[in-house]
Amino acid sequence: QVHLVESGGGLVQAGGSLRLSCAASGSISSFNSMGWYRQPPGKQRELVAAITSGGAYNYADSVKNRFTISRDNAKNTVNLQMNSLKPEDTAVYYCNANPFFSTRTYWGQGTQVTVSS
């Protein structure tokens, strides 16, 4: 069983920065891809950023040039550096992991990010 635990959320003013971290219970090298999703109030969950084991990136257009995803295989973590935050970035942010050779997907419990104007 895989457990993902997010941390680093909080309240920040517009223009500020936050760094989210997702710690996995096992080796993240077993995951084909990992990513961050978010769910704003009253809206559907959406992809924010993802990174594959080969280092390929994918970002939502709304966060390009502001957010950076990275993975640290030695620490079994995936991080999301969020800069120039906007009120519309307010959401619950979820870590996601997809193992190789499996249709399963794993989710963390989520961490709240609130950006005040």
C-alpha positions as CSV (number, residue, x, y, z in Angstrom):
1,Q,0.0,0.0,0.0
2,V,1.3,3.4,-1.0
3,H,0.8,6.4,1.3
4,L,1.3,10.0,0.1
5,V,1.5,12.8,2.6
6,E,1.4,16.4,1.5
7,S,2.7,19.3,3.5
8,G,3.5,23.0,3.0
9,G,0.0,24.5,2.4
10,G,-1.2,27.6,4.1
11,L,-2.3,31.2,3.8
12,V,-0.3,33.6,1.7
13,Q,-0.9,37.0,0.2
14,A,-1.1,37.5,-3.6
15,G,2.4,37.6,-5.1
16,G,3.8,35.4,-2.4
17,S,5.3,31.9,-2.6
18,L,4.7,28.5,-1.1
19,R,6.5,25.2,-1.4
20,L,4.4,22.0,-1.3
21,S,6.0,18.7,-0.6
22,C,4.7,15.1,-1.0
23,A,6.3,12.3,0.9
24,A,5.8,8.8,-0.3
25,S,5.9,5.7,1.9
26,G,8.0,3.9,-0.5
27,S,10.5,4.5,-3.3
28,I,9.2,7.0,-5.8
29,S,11.4,5.3,-8.4
30,S,8.6,2.8,-8.7
31,F,6.2,5.4,-10.0
32,N,6.0,6.1,-13.7
33,S,4.7,9.6,-13.0
34,M,3.8,11.8,-10.1
35,G,2.0,15.1,-10.0
36,W,0.0,17.7,-8.3
37,Y,-3.7,18.3,-8.8
38,R,-5.9,21.0,-7.2
39,Q,-9.6,21.4,-6.5
40,P,-10.9,24.9,-6.1
41,P,-14.0,25.5,-4.1
42,G,-17.1,24.3,-6.1
43,K,-15.0,23.1,-9.0
44,Q,-13.6,19.9,-10.4
45,R,-10.1,18.6,-9.6
46,E,-7.6,19.6,-12.2
47,L,-4.0,18.9,-13.1
48,V,-1.5,21.5,-12.0
49,A,1.8,19.8,-12.9
50,A,3.2,16.3,-13.4
51,I,6.7,14.8,-13.9
52,T,7.6,11.4,-15.2
53,S,10.4,9.1,-14.1
54,G,12.3,10.2,-17.2
55,G,12.1,13.8,-16.2
56,A,9.4,15.0,-18.7
57,Y,7.2,17.8,-17.4
58,N,3.6,18.9,-17.9
59,Y,2.1,22.1,-16.6
60,A,-1.3,23.6,-16.7
61,D,-1.3,26.8,-18.8
62,S,-2.5,28.8,-15.8
63,V,0.7,28.0,-13.8
64,K,3.4,27.9,-16.4
65,N,6.4,30.1,-15.5
66,R,5.1,30.4,-11.9
67,F,5.1,26.9,-10.6
68,T,8.0,24.3,-10.7
69,I,7.6,20.6,-10.0
70,S,10.6,18.5,-9.0
71,R,11.2,15.0,-7.7
72,D,13.9,13.9,-5.3
73,N,14.4,10.1,-5.6
74,A,16.8,10.0,-2.7
75,K,14.2,11.6,-0.3
76,N,11.2,10.0,-2.0
77,T,9.5,13.3,-2.3
78,V,7.9,15.4,-5.0
79,N,7.8,19.1,-4.6
80,L,5.9,22.0,-6.0
81,Q,7.4,25.4,-5.8
82,M,4.7,28.0,-6.3
83,N,5.7,31.6,-7.0
84,S,3.7,34.7,-7.8
85,L,0.6,33.2,-6.3
86,K,-2.8,34.6,-7.3
87,P,-6.2,34.4,-5.5
88,E,-7.4,32.0,-8.2
89,D,-4.7,29.5,-7.1
90,T,-6.7,29.0,-3.9
91,A,-7.6,25.3,-3.7
92,V,-6.9,22.0,-2.0
93,Y,-3.8,20.6,-3.6
94,Y,-3.4,16.8,-3.9
95,C,-0.4,14.7,-4.6
96,N,-0.8,11.9,-7.2
97,A,1.3,8.9,-8.1
98,N,1.0,6.3,-10.8
99,P,3.0,3.1,-10.6
100,F,4.6,1.4,-13.5
101,F,2.7,-1.5,-15.0
102,S,-0.5,-0.8,-13.1
103,T,-3.8,1.0,-13.7
104,R,-3.9,2.0,-10.0
105,T,-3.4,5.6,-9.0
106,Y,-2.7,6.9,-5.5
107,W,-3.8,10.2,-3.9
108,G,-2.7,12.1,-0.8
109,Q,-5.2,13.6,1.6
110,G,-4.7,17.1,0.3
111,T,-3.4,20.3,1.7
112,Q,-5.2,23.7,1.6
113,V,-3.6,26.6,-0.2
114,T,-5.3,30.0,0.3
115,V,-4.2,33.1,-1.5
116,S,-5.6,36.4,-0.2
117,S,-5.9,39.5,-2.4
